[in-house]
Amino acid sequence: MIRNCLHNSRLRNIILAAVAIGLWGLPAARPVAADGKAPPSKAGPASARVTDPSPTTARSTPELPAELNEYVFRPDASFDWKLTSREERWLLGRPWGTIHTLELVSQTWQGTVWRHVVVVFVPPQVKPGQTWLLWVDGDPPPRAKVDALGMLIAAHIRAPFVMLFGVPNQPLLNGCREDALIAETLAMYLRTENKQWPLLFPMVKSVVRCMDALQAYAAKEWQCDLQRFIVAGASKRGWTAWLTAATGDRRVQAIVPLVFDALNLPVQMERQIQAFGKFSDMIRDYRERGLLPIPNTAAARHLWRMIDPWTYLPRLTMPKLIINGTNDPFWMVDALNVYWEDLPGQKWVLYIPNAGHYICERRSDGTEESLPQRAIQTFTAFAYAQIHGRPWPQMKWQWPAAPPGRMRVAGECGIVPHAVRLYTAHATGRDFRAAVWKESPMNVSGDRTLQAEWPIHGRGCTAAFVECEFVMDGRHYTLSSPIRLGQATNE
């Protein structure tokens, strides 16, 4: 999401305009005190080494694969960090905040030293507290665009916002990048059964080491006892956010995985074949290396178990906000339903209608919005609520039996929505990647319940979900129900 925004040539002017008019109409900024009262940690030198988490730092759960945690929490002498710059920024003659840039060495993996840029955005009149928002990203875009969007998000959440780049370090292994690189390392594991190979392990370690460095820097710069992080990322970095939480590291207060709708991977792959007739072309790197279909070997089954967040469900108890596009070509439209009911703890989902993998909504004229506004508004509102202890709506959904040819939904919201909308789409089968989603208004009763009924399309399948819009401290955000599919009775 953020990467797509930063590379858009029109975005910087949009962001600057949004900031100038007050962050999409947000209330005026006010000082926010540190959210913790614990005594400050003793600060170390500017390039301090942070010790590895103690056994009590990570939650211990028996009978789970040990390889992820063994790799992530294993000491690595190459770990290091240093401050490279600290800049005060001004906008329209007013303080805009401070930008701190760190250089991080997270580890040495397969002989390659992994180096990262870490950028910390602190808005004016904000004293950093115990919880920060950490966004995990790949290659850094132009720095001017990074800074503009980073300051916007930090101002929106009224807390430090961190962007970690270089996850993974790439290109590697003869020029491989992104999915091709991950797939190549998984294939290397199957050839060697060397448990160091899966690239998701060093990607997670990059996040954990970034948290170590940030804690040390916060103690030195602000005498801040930084304790918790909201970890977020999109696509491969969404996968990484899930697996960072799966380590059981207690510093992960909440996660926001975007456009990685693939928990319980073996079942997801089977359902793709059923819906699409083949695997999505977006995951061809895995198919071409013999990883899909999943080979019927003990090594292959163990590999997918090690890297599937579904395996670690007992550890995924923290609050979770899942963000997906309804037309993402990577996944089934209702892939969430494979794992949603089994996710422990508090959980919310946001679907962006008529949006693909970059979650920019496609308008009726075929053009895409420049800024994924739904995603950014809900993402930052969630972080704001987590950091400042603001209420967040508890939502329950049911799909009662309906007459033939129709669908029903019933929902309950812990907070009265500002607006409610029903989105529906139609397809000849279960492939909704090219479908067009249409909205219609819904009513909510005074007791915070809502109901709707609508017809299933005469042929094929109808997909539907409910979107609720809320307002919190002047911030508008939206949340969704899971998507439900209905089959025409004449099929």
N, C-alpha and C positions, 0 to 999 in steps of 0.2 A: 504493500500500500504506500508506505512513505517513499520507497525507492521510486515508484512510478510517478509520484507527485514531484519529487525533486528533479527528475529528468525532463519534466514538462517545461518547454521554453516559455510558457505564459504564466507559470505558477508564481514566480517571484513577485510580479506586480499584483497578482490576486492576493497573495499573503500580505504584502505591505499595505494594500488597501484595507484588508480585513483588520489588520492591527490598528491602522489609523482611525477606523470608525468604531473601535472598541471591541474587537474580538467577537464578531457576529452578535453584537448587542449585549455582551456580558456586562454585569455591574462593574462599576469602577473598582480598581484594585485597592485592596486594603492590606495592611500589614498582617502577616500570619506568623505566629510564634512557632518555635520548635514544638513538635508534637510529642516529645518524650522528656521525661524528667530524670532519667538515669544520669549519673555523673559522667562527665566526658571521658573518653578513652585517652590514654596517653599517646600522643602523636609521635610518629617516627620520622626519619629523614625523608626528603622529597622523593627518593627512589627506594622506599622501604620495601623489604621483603616481608610478606605476610605468611605466617605459618599455615600449614594445611589444616582444614577443619578437623576438630577432634571427633572421636567416634560419636559423641553426643550431638554434634552439629547436624548430622543427617539421621533421619528417622530409620530405624532398623526394622525390616520386615522379612521374616523367614521365607524360604522357598521361592525366592525371586532370583533371576539371573544375577550373578555377582559381577560380571565383567564390566558393566557400565560404571559402577561405583569404584571398582578396583582401579580402573583407568583414571577416572575423573579426580579422585582424591589421593592418588599416588603422588608423593613429592616429586618435583621436577626442578632441578637446580637452575634451569634457564629462566624461570619465572622472575620478572622484574618489571618495574614501571617507573616513569618519571614525568614530571610536569614539563611541558614544552612551551606553553603560553597561557596568559591570563589577560583577557581583554574586556574593558568596559565598553558597552555599546549604547548609543543614543539614537533615538528616532524622533524626528520632528521636534528637536530641542529638548526632549525629555529622556530621562534614563530608561533604557530598554532592558538592561540586565547585564550579567557578566557571563562570559564564555571561557571555560577552562578546558584546555586540551592536554590530554595525557598520551604518552606512548606506552603501550603495554606489550610485553612479551609473555604470552600465556604458557608456552610449552615448547618442547621439541618433539615433533611427531614424524616418524619414519625419516629421520635425519634432517628434517626441515624445521627451522626456527619459525614459529608462528608469531607474527607481529601485527599489532592492531592500533588503530587510532580510536581513542575514547574521548568524546566531547560531552562536557557537562554544561548545561544551560541553567542558569539561576536567575529568576526574574527579580526585579527591584522590590525592595521592601519585604523580602521573604528570607527568613532565617532557616537554613536547611534543617530538617527534622530527621526522624528515625526511619521514614519510608520514602524511597525514591522510585521513579518510573524508569525502567531500563529497556530500551528498544535495541534488538539485535538485528544487524544488517550485514550485507555482503560488501561488495566493492563500494568505496565512498564516491558519491557524485561530486560535482563542483562544490567547493566549500561555501561559496556565497549562498547557494540554495539550501545547503544543510543548515547554516546558521539562521536563515530566515524562518524556516519551518520549525527548527528547534526552539527558538525563542517564542514563537507563537504557542507551541504546545506547553512549554514551561509556564507561560503566563496564564494559560487556560487552566492548568491543574494547580497553580499557586504553590509549586514545589519544584525541586530540581528534576530535570529531565535529562537522561543520559542516552547517547547513541554510541553503540559499540559496532565498529566496522571490522571487516576482515574475517567474517565467519561464513564460510571457511576461508583460510588463505588459499588463493588460487591465481593463476592456473597451476596445477600440479600433475604429475604422472603423464608426461608427454602432452601437456597443453589442455588437459581436461578441466572443465568448469561445471559448477552447479550440479544438475542431476547426473550428467555424464561422469563427473568426478565421484559423486557418492556411489553410483552404480559400479564404477571401476573398483573402488575399495571393497565393496561387498563381494564382487567377483573374486578379488584377491583373497578375501577371507575363505571363500569356498574352496579355492585352490590350495590354500596353505593351512587353514584352520588356526591361523595366528590371530588371537583375540585382540590385537592392537589395531587391526586393519579398518574396521568399520568407521567411516569418516564422522558419523554422528557423535562418536565418543570425544574426539578432540574439539568438535564444535561445541558440545556441552561444556567441556573443560574451559573453553574460551570464556564462556559466560560466568562460570564459577570463579575463575581467576580475575575477571573484571570486577566481580563483587568484592573480592579480597582487596584489590587495589583501591576501589572506591571507598571502602571502609577506612583504609589507612589514610587516604587523602582527606576525607571528611574530618577525621580526627585532627589532622594537622592544620587544615585550613580554617575550620570553623569550631574546633573542639566539639564536634558533633558525634554523638553515639549512634551512627547509622547502623540499623539492625535489619531492615527488611527491604525487599524489592518487589515491584510488580514487573514481571518479566514478559515481554511481548515480542513478537516477530511474525513474519509472513512467509508462507510457503515452506521452503526448507528451514527457515528460521522459526516458523511456527512449529514445525516438527521438533526443532531444538528447544523451544520454550516448553513443550510438553515433556521432553526428556530431562530438561533441567529440573523441573518439578518432580520427575520420577526418581531422581537421586535421593529424594527425601531431605534435601538441604533446607533447614528450617528458616533460612533467610528469605525463601520464596514465599511471600505473603499471598500473592495471587498471580494468575497468568492470563494473557490475552493472545491465544494462538489464532492467527488469521489464515484462511484459505489452505489449511491442511486438514481436510475432512476425511481422514483415512485410518482412524483407530480401528483395531481388529482387522489388520491387513489381509489375512487370508480370506475372510468373509467378504471384505470390500472388493477384492480382486474377482472372486466368483460372481458377485453381483454385477460387476462391470461387464463381464462376458454375457450375462443374461440380458442386460439392458442395451448394450452397445453392439453386441455380436462379436466383439473383440476388445482387447485392452485399448484404453485411450491412447491416441498418438502422443499425448503429452508425456507419457511414461515409457516411451519407446526405448530410452537408454537402458532401462532395466530389462526389457524384453530382449533387446539385442545382445545382452551379456548373459543370457540364460538364467536370469533371476526370476522371470515370469514366463509361464506359470511357475509357481514355487516348486522347485525340484522336490521329489519325494525321497529325500535323504535326511538323515538325522542332523547333519551339519546345516542344511538349508533351513530346516524347521527351527533349529536353535538360533540361527542368525536372525531370522525374522522375529523371533520371540525377544531377542535382546534389544532390538531397535523399535519395537512396537510399543507405543505408550500404553496400549490396552493391557499389556502384561503387568504394568505397575499400578493398576487401579487402586490397590490398597493405600498407596502413597499420594494419590491425587485428590486429597481431601480439601485443598485450599480453594477459595473462590475462583471461578473460571468464567471468562467471557469469550465465547467462540464467535468469530465473524467469518461469514462465507458469502460468496456471490452465487445467486441462483443459477447462473449460466456458466459457471466455472467448467471449462472443458476437461479438467483433470478428474472430476469426481461425479458420481451419481447425484442427482438432485436431492435425494433423501438419504444420502450416506450417513448423515448424523444419526438417523434412527437405529443404525446398527449398534451404537454404543451409548446413546444419550441416557436411557433409563438406568444404565449400570454405573454412570459416573457418580461417585460419592460427593457429598458436600454441596455447597451452593454453586449454581450454574445458570448461565444465561446464554442466549444465542441471538445474534443479529444477522438476518439475511438482507443483502443488498439486492433489490429487484432489478432484473435486466442488467446484471453486472457479471463480468467474467472474473478471471484470476486476479486482475488488478483492482477489482471492486469499484470501478468508476461506472456509475449508472448510465446506461444507454437510453437516450431520449427517444421520443416517438418519431423524430425525423431521422434517426439512425446515428446521430452524433453522440459522443460520450462526454460527460461532464469532465472538466479539467481537474477538479478537486473532489475526491471521494467524501463528500460532506457527511453523509450518514455515518460512515465508518469512523471518521476523525471525531465527530461530535460525541458518539457513543463511547469510543475508546478513551477519550480524554475525560468524559464525565465519569466513567467507571473508575479511572485512576484517581480523580478528584475525590470521589466518594470513599474509596479505599484509604486514601491518605488522610483525609480529614474527618473520617467517621460519620459521613452523611448517610441517611437511609437510602436503600436501593430496593426497588420493588420485588417482592416475592411473587412468583407467577406460577400458576398451575393450569395445565391444559388437559382436556379430555375430548375425545372424538366419539360422541354417542352414536348408537345405531340410527340410521336414517332410512326413510322409504327408498325403494329401488330407484336408482338413477339420481340420487341426491346425496349430499354430504352435510355433516353438521360438526360444529365445534362449540365447546363451552369452556370458558376461561375465568380465572379469578386473579385479580391483581391486588397486591398488598397496598398499593398506592393508586389513587384514582388517576387514570390516564388523561392527558390533555386532549388526545385524539386517538381514534382506533380505525384501522383500515384492514380490509380483507384483500389479499392478493391471490389471483388465480391465473393458471396457465394451462394450455392444452397441448397434447402431443399424440401422435398416432400410436406410439408405444410408450416405453418408460425412459426414453432418451429426450430430456428437456433442454439440451445444451443450446438449441436454436429457438427455444420457445419465447413467446412474448408474454410478459406478466402484466396484468391489468388490475387496477385497484378500484375498490368500491368502499364507501364509508360504512362504518358499523356504529351502533349505539352501545353505550355502557350505562348500566343501571346505577342507582345510588348506593347499592350495597357492593359495588366494585366487581360485579360479575358481568360477563358479556356472552352473547350467544349469536350464532349465525347459521343459516342454512342456504345452500345454493345447489344448482343442478350440475350434474356431471355432463361433460360434453357428449354429444350423441355417439361419437366414435372415438376409440382410443382411451386415453387416460386424462384425468384432470388432477393437477397439483394445486395445493392451496396452503397458505399460511396467514397468520394474523400478525399485524404490526401495531404496537402500542407506542404512542409518543408521550413522553413525560417531560416535566420541567423541574429542575433542581437548582436553587440559587441562581436563577436566571439562565441556566444552561439547558437547552433542549437536547433530548437524546431519544433514541428509539430502541426497542427490543422486540423480539419476534417469538412466535410459537415455533416448534418444529414443523417441518413440511409434512403434509399428509397427501398420499396419492389415492385416487378413486378410479375404479375401472368401470367403463360403460357396461351396462347390463346386457347389451346386445352383442358383446364381443365373445 
